[in-house]
Amino acid sequence: MKRISLAHGEGGELTERLIRDVFVKAFGNEEHAGYDAAVIGSAGGKLAVTTDSFVVKPLFFPGGNIGTLAVTGTVNDLAVSGAVPLAMTAGFILEEGFPVSDLKAIVSSMAAEAAKAGVAIVAGDTKVVSKGEADGVFINTAGIGRLYGGSGGEIREGDKVIISGTVGDHGIAILSARNELGLLSDVKSDCASLHPMLGAITEGLSGVRIMRDPTRGGLATALVEICEHHHVTMELWEGTVPVKREVEGACDILGFDPLYLANEGKAVFVTAEEDAERILARLRREDRGKQAQIIGTVTGSGGAGKLLMRTAAGATRRLHRLSGLLLPRIC
């Protein structure tokens, strides 16, 4: 790797190499590298800390804008780490000539989403660069939350994999908003804060092993990362992953696999087998979880870890991280 390419920002194989070979090598803390937030101790208990940057193109898209995305993305990284979001910061890099009316709309969306999520935006920073040195506005955030529970234990054989709803909505919404490929779609981004739903479904249940929000790289990449980090083999069942008809149609036209498209309002869970049906029932009582499905199972442990797809014919094929460039500037 001699130079950075757009594919290094896609959340797939090249992103993982960049993190491992550059950032983890320099900064250490390898135990936190595979998670959405790091856990640190404090006098009042354990805290989760996360940081994120948002460079989505276009800035406004069906279902949200870069401001909505900045808040929900930060909140969700904390929520899937088992934390109640408390506060966040926001830093803005603005391009000279950017319309103030657009900035007000973005900031207003951030304030509304933060209020909805119950998180305070407590600090910020603004820098302005010359025209042509940015793309309107970039936003960087940091978030902090308080852990409300412990882990549901180590992932083991028989555990179930649950997705909270349809996949690929955000990816197709962004692509249609770019209007680059002549794709006309009514699909809206699933951009949403998840922590109210996640708190409701995990309360009183100890069987949630791990939660992730499958953003860049999509559902398949998120599950591959879990498999490799925990040294387990998972098997997904073909036809069980919920996909909107419009998303499936767009993928058929463009040759995309919805398993690798970004999501911004979905969570994937690995749960104890005995708790899976109860978690699924709780999810389906929530507005954001009505289309939740059990989509696979853990079939083994040990080794490097791998993700398989079992077809309707009974054969299996291996799924890998997203490799190469799919949709740059997706979040």
FIGU-470288 format. One record per residue (C-alpha): x, y, z; residue number from 1; chain. Coordinates in nm, 3 decimals, padded with zeros to 5 digits, always signed. Layout:
<pazas>
         u         v         w   num   cadena
         X         Y         Z   NUM        A
...
</pazas>
This chain:
<pazas>
         u         v         w   num   cadena
   +00.000   +00.000   +00.000     1        A
   +00.176   +00.312   -00.125     2        A
   -00.116   +00.552   -00.167     3        A
   -00.468   +00.594   -00.031     4        A
   -00.750   +00.507   -00.271     5        A
   -01.124   +00.565   -00.239     6        A
   -01.161   +00.193   -00.166     7        A
   -00.973   +00.242   +00.162     8        A
   -01.282   +00.427   +00.287     9        A
   -01.538   +00.160   +00.198    10        A
   -01.529   -00.039   +00.523    11        A
   -01.409   -00.359   +00.354    12        A
   -01.083   -00.548   +00.319    13        A
   -00.869   -00.243   +00.233    14        A
   -01.011   -00.047   +00.528    15        A
   -00.924   -00.333   +00.762    16        A
   -00.567   -00.342   +00.629    17        A
   -00.532   +00.034   +00.666    18        A
   -00.650   +00.020   +01.029    19        A
   -00.429   -00.276   +01.113    20        A
   -00.112   -00.175   +00.929    21        A
   -00.116   +00.200   +00.998    22        A
   -00.334   +00.305   +01.290    23        A
   -00.320   +00.002   +01.522    24        A
   +00.052   -00.032   +01.453    25        A
   +00.107   +00.328   +01.564    26        A
   -00.153   +00.372   +01.838    27        A
   -00.191   +00.020   +01.981    28        A
   -00.519   -00.069   +02.159    29        A
   -00.568   -00.363   +01.925    30        A
   -00.839   -00.508   +02.150    31        A
   -01.068   -00.214   +02.059    32        A
   -00.995   -00.207   +01.685    33        A
   -01.284   -00.436   +01.587    34        A
   -01.558   -00.253   +01.776    35        A
   -01.772   +00.056   +01.721    36        A
   -01.670   +00.212   +02.053    37        A
   -01.394   +00.163   +02.310    38        A
   -01.479   +00.089   +02.673    39        A
   -01.293   +00.284   +02.942    40        A
   -01.321   +00.292   +03.320    41        A
   -01.435   +00.591   +03.524    42        A
   -01.520   +00.667   +03.886    43        A
   -01.890   +00.627   +03.807    44        A
   -01.859   +00.304   +03.609    45        A
   -01.766   +00.209   +03.254    46        A
   -01.797   +00.451   +02.964    47        A
   -01.805   +00.391   +02.589    48        A
   -01.622   +00.641   +02.365    49        A
   -01.642   +00.667   +01.987    50        A
   -01.543   +00.905   +01.707    51        A
   -01.657   +00.931   +01.348    52        A
   -01.631   +01.150   +01.038    53        A
   -01.897   +01.213   +00.774    54        A
   -01.825   +01.298   +00.411    55        A
   -02.143   +01.173   +00.240    56        A
   -02.218   +01.282   -00.115    57        A
   -02.470   +01.432   -00.178    58        A
   -02.515   +01.624   +00.146    59        A
   -02.895   +01.596   +00.123    60        A
   -03.058   +01.263   +00.032    61        A
   -03.398   +01.093   +00.066    62        A
   -03.454   +01.032   +00.437    63        A
   -03.192   +01.268   +00.577    64        A
   -02.878   +01.474   +00.529    65        A
   -02.520   +01.478   +00.652    66        A
   -02.632   +01.631   +00.984    67        A
   -02.887   +01.359   +01.054    68        A
   -02.626   +01.101   +00.963    69        A
   -02.364   +01.256   +01.193    70        A
   -02.588   +01.228   +01.498    71        A
   -02.742   +00.888   +01.427    72        A
   -02.409   +00.735   +01.326    73        A
   -02.244   +00.847   +01.650    74        A
   -02.539   +00.747   +01.867    75        A
   -02.562   +00.403   +01.704    76        A
   -02.193   +00.326   +01.753    77        A
   -02.248   +00.381   +02.125    78        A
   -02.580   +00.195   +02.135    79        A
   -02.453   -00.126   +01.973    80        A
   -02.169   -00.120   +02.226    81        A
   -02.430   -00.150   +02.502    82        A
   -02.420   +00.214   +02.610    83        A
   -02.676   +00.488   +02.668    84        A
   -02.552   +00.789   +02.467    85        A
   -02.491   +01.092   +02.691    86        A
   -02.312   +01.360   +02.494    87        A
   -02.132   +01.428   +02.168    88        A
   -01.918   +01.691   +01.999    89        A
   -01.932   +01.814   +01.640    90        A
   -01.654   +01.966   +01.431    91        A
   -01.728   +02.128   +01.094    92        A
   -01.492   +02.178   +00.800    93        A
   -01.666   +02.426   +00.570    94        A
   -01.573   +02.513   +00.214    95        A
   -01.553   +02.878   +00.121    96        A
   -01.874   +02.977   -00.058    97        A
   -02.093   +02.711   +00.106    98        A
   -02.451   +02.845   +00.139    99        A
   -02.539   +02.948   +00.494   100        A
   -02.898   +02.836   +00.429   101        A
   -02.774   +02.479   +00.370   102        A
   -02.558   +02.493   +00.684   103        A
   -02.859   +02.606   +00.889   104        A
   -03.067   +02.319   +00.750   105        A
   -02.794   +02.068   +00.838   106        A
   -02.744   +02.205   +01.190   107        A
   -03.120   +02.215   +01.247   108        A
   -03.144   +01.848   +01.149   109        A
   -02.864   +01.766   +01.392   110        A
   -03.038   +01.946   +01.676   111        A
   -03.368   +01.772   +01.605   112        A
   -03.209   +01.426   +01.585   113        A
   -03.004   +01.485   +01.900   114        A
   -03.319   +01.587   +02.090   115        A
   -03.499   +01.279   +01.962   116        A
   -03.210   +01.057   +02.071   117        A
   -03.177   +01.229   +02.410   118        A
   -02.812   +01.318   +02.354   119        A
   -02.658   +01.663   +02.412   120        A
   -02.422   +01.825   +02.161   121        A
   -02.190   +01.985   +02.415   122        A
   -01.891   +02.117   +02.220   123        A
   -01.780   +02.188   +01.866   124        A
   -01.532   +02.348   +01.633   125        A
   -01.544   +02.517   +01.291   126        A
   -01.274   +02.553   +01.028   127        A
   -01.309   +02.709   +00.681   128        A
   -01.095   +02.604   +00.386   129        A
   -01.056   +02.767   +00.046   130        A
   -01.297   +02.693   -00.236   131        A
   -01.215   +02.360   -00.398   132        A
   -01.037   +02.223   -00.090   133        A
   -01.344   +02.045   +00.051   134        A
   -01.684   +01.940   -00.079   135        A
   -01.927   +02.175   +00.093   136        A
   -01.903   +02.048   +00.448   137        A
   -01.741   +01.760   +00.634   138        A
   -01.842   +01.678   +00.994   139        A
   -01.639   +01.504   +01.262   140        A
   -01.799   +01.383   +01.585   141        A
   -01.707   +01.224   +01.915   142        A
   -01.957   +01.052   +02.142   143        A
   -01.960   +00.926   +02.498   144        A
   -02.208   +00.694   +02.669   145        A
   -02.254   +00.498   +02.988   146        A
   -02.259   +00.118   +02.971   147        A
   -02.583   -00.024   +03.105   148        A
   -02.501   -00.392   +03.105   149        A
   -02.238   -00.657   +03.057   150        A
   -02.175   -00.897   +02.773   151        A
   -02.405   -01.193   +02.715   152        A
   -02.103   -01.422   +02.718   153        A
   -01.883   -01.573   +02.452   154        A
   -02.032   -01.659   +02.114   155        A
   -02.094   -02.033   +02.096   156        A
   -02.225   -02.298   +01.859   157        A
   -02.604   -02.280   +01.818   158        A
   -02.627   -01.903   +01.873   159        A
   -02.858   -01.723   +01.632   160        A
   -02.801   -01.423   +01.404   161        A
   -03.079   -01.160   +01.389   162        A
   -03.110   -00.853   +01.166   163        A
   -03.345   -00.576   +01.281   164        A
   -03.488   -00.495   +00.936   165        A
   -03.432   -00.461   +00.564   166        A
   -03.077   -00.416   +00.435   167        A
   -02.933   -00.189   +00.167   168        A
   -03.180   +00.100   +00.202   169        A
   -02.918   +00.368   +00.271   170        A
   -02.688   +00.256   -00.008   171        A
   -02.960   +00.268   -00.273   172        A
   -03.100   +00.599   -00.141   173        A
   -02.757   +00.761   -00.175   174        A
   -02.698   +00.614   -00.518   175        A
   -03.034   +00.732   -00.649   176        A
   -02.976   +01.082   -00.503   177        A
   -02.649   +01.108   -00.698   178        A
   -02.837   +01.047   -01.023   179        A
   -02.514   +00.920   -01.177   180        A
   -02.646   +00.596   -01.323   181        A
   -02.997   +00.710   -01.410   182        A
   -03.140   +00.512   -01.120   183        A
   -03.488   +00.629   -01.021   184        A
   -03.594   +00.498   -00.682   185        A
   -03.836   +00.592   -00.404   186        A
   -03.617   +00.424   -00.141   187        A
   -03.534   +00.644   +00.158   188        A
   -03.231   +00.610   +00.380   189        A
   -03.295   +00.412   +00.699   190        A
   -03.093   +00.673   +00.891   191        A
   -03.222   +00.655   +01.252   192        A
   -03.105   +00.645   +01.615   193        A
   -03.129   +00.289   +01.748   194        A
   -03.060   +00.314   +02.119   195        A
   -03.425   +00.340   +02.238   196        A
   -03.502   +00.017   +02.052   197        A
   -03.186   -00.160   +02.162   198        A
   -03.240   -00.071   +02.526   199        A
   -03.597   -00.201   +02.510   200        A
   -03.507   -00.538   +02.363   201        A
   -03.205   -00.612   +02.584   202        A
   -03.364   -00.514   +02.918   203        A
   -03.388   -00.821   +03.138   204        A
   -03.228   -01.052   +02.880   205        A
   -02.870   -01.173   +02.914   206        A
   -02.851   -01.361   +02.585   207        A
   -02.731   -01.082   +02.353   208        A
   -02.371   -01.180   +02.278   209        A
   -02.284   -00.889   +02.050   210        A
   -02.451   -00.610   +01.851   211        A
   -02.320   -00.424   +01.547   212        A
   -02.459   -00.162   +01.308   213        A
   -02.374   -00.282   +00.956   214        A
   -02.282   +00.050   +00.794   215        A
   -01.994   +00.068   +00.542   216        A
   -01.937   -00.272   +00.384   217        A
   -02.289   -00.382   +00.476   218        A
   -02.421   -00.681   +00.665   219        A
   -02.177   -00.933   +00.519   220        A
   -01.868   -00.733   +00.611   221        A
   -01.993   -00.670   +00.967   222        A
   -02.054   -01.043   +01.020   223        A
   -01.720   -01.144   +00.867   224        A
   -01.550   -00.910   +01.117   225        A
   -01.738   -01.072   +01.406   226        A
   -01.648   -01.421   +01.282   227        A
   -01.280   -01.340   +01.248   228        A
   -01.254   -01.150   +01.578   229        A
   -01.431   -01.424   +01.777   230        A
   -01.295   -01.721   +01.577   231        A
   -01.634   -01.867   +01.493   232        A
   -01.808   -01.996   +01.181   233        A
   -02.152   -01.853   +01.101   234        A
   -02.398   -01.974   +00.843   235        A
   -02.659   -01.744   +00.689   236        A
   -02.967   -01.892   +00.524   237        A
   -03.037   -01.777   +00.171   238        A
   -03.370   -01.598   +00.132   239        A
   -03.406   -01.503   +00.500   240        A
   -03.231   -01.163   +00.490   241        A
   -03.510   -00.901   +00.441   242        A
   -03.461   -00.675   +00.138   243        A
   -03.712   -00.424   +00.003   244        A
   -03.839   -00.505   -00.344   245        A
   -03.715   -00.169   -00.474   246        A
   -03.367   -00.229   -00.332   247        A
   -03.356   -00.580   -00.476   248        A
   -03.464   -00.446   -00.815   249        A
   -03.197   -00.176   -00.814   250        A
   -02.933   -00.433   -00.718   251        A
   -03.042   -00.660   -01.003   252        A
   -03.005   -00.373   -01.251   253        A
   -02.668   -00.252   -01.119   254        A
   -02.514   -00.587   -01.027   255        A
   -02.486   -00.509   -00.654   256        A
   -02.533   -00.753   -00.367   257        A
   -02.757   -00.600   -00.095   258        A
   -02.550   -00.783   +00.168   259        A
   -02.266   -00.537   +00.096   260        A
   -02.469   -00.213   +00.082   261        A
   -02.451   +00.037   +00.369   262        A
   -02.722   +00.064   +00.635   263        A
   -02.764   +00.353   +00.879   264        A
   -03.057   +00.241   +01.093   265        A
   -03.020   -00.134   +01.137   266        A
   -02.857   -00.356   +01.396   267        A
   -02.735   -00.713   +01.369   268        A
   -02.726   -00.935   +01.678   269        A
   -02.568   -01.263   +01.777   270        A
   -02.785   -01.407   +02.054   271        A
   -02.804   -01.715   +02.270   272        A
   -03.025   -01.975   +02.105   273        A
   -03.267   -01.983   +02.399   274        A
   -03.324   -01.607   +02.386   275        A
   -03.346   -01.561   +02.009   276        A
   -03.724   -01.588   +01.973   277        A
   -03.790   -01.353   +02.265   278        A
   -03.547   -01.096   +02.125   279        A
   -03.710   -01.128   +01.784   280        A
   -04.056   -01.075   +01.937   281        A
   -03.938   -00.764   +02.123   282        A
   -03.781   -00.626   +01.806   283        A
   -04.101   -00.671   +01.611   284        A
   -04.292   -00.467   +01.870   285        A
   -04.070   -00.167   +01.786   286        A
   -04.135   +00.056   +01.483   287        A
   -03.776   +00.010   +01.367   288        A
   -03.783   -00.366   +01.415   289        A
   -04.108   -00.480   +01.256   290        A
   -03.924   -00.660   +00.973   291        A
   -03.665   -00.826   +01.195   292        A
   -03.565   -01.181   +01.105   293        A
   -03.350   -01.465   +01.232   294        A
   -03.114   -01.509   +00.939   295        A
   -02.853   -01.763   +01.047   296        A
   -02.670   -01.954   +01.315   297        A
   -02.325   -02.016   +01.459   298        A
   -02.209   -02.358   +01.343   299        A
   -01.863   -02.388   +01.494   300        A
   -01.574   -02.224   +01.675   301        A
   -01.197   -02.218   +01.645   302        A
   -00.973   -02.136   +01.353   303        A
   -00.963   -01.808   +01.164   304        A
   -01.342   -01.765   +01.158   305        A
   -01.558   -01.752   +00.846   306        A
   -01.903   -01.659   +00.720   307        A
   -02.097   -01.897   +00.496   308        A
   -02.420   -01.868   +00.298   309        A
   -02.631   -02.184   +00.275   310        A
   -02.830   -02.187   -00.046   311        A
   -03.180   -02.321   -00.098   312        A
   -03.023   -02.623   -00.269   313        A
   -02.824   -02.703   +00.045   314        A
   -02.481   -02.597   -00.080   315        A
   -02.266   -02.339   +00.098   316        A
   -02.046   -02.059   -00.031   317        A
   -01.809   -01.839   +00.165   318        A
   -01.876   -01.468   +00.208   319        A
   -01.584   -01.228   +00.246   320        A
   -01.539   -00.864   +00.341   321        A
   -01.626   -00.607   +00.077   322        A
   -01.326   -00.596   -00.156   323        A
   -01.252   -00.294   -00.371   324        A
   -01.473   +00.004   -00.446   325        A
   -01.853   -00.017   -00.436   326        A
   -02.006   +00.317   -00.332   327        A
   -01.758   +00.585   -00.220   328        A
   -01.865   +00.873   +00.008   329        A
   -02.160   +00.675   +00.144   330        A
   -02.154   +00.818   +00.499   331        A
</pazas>
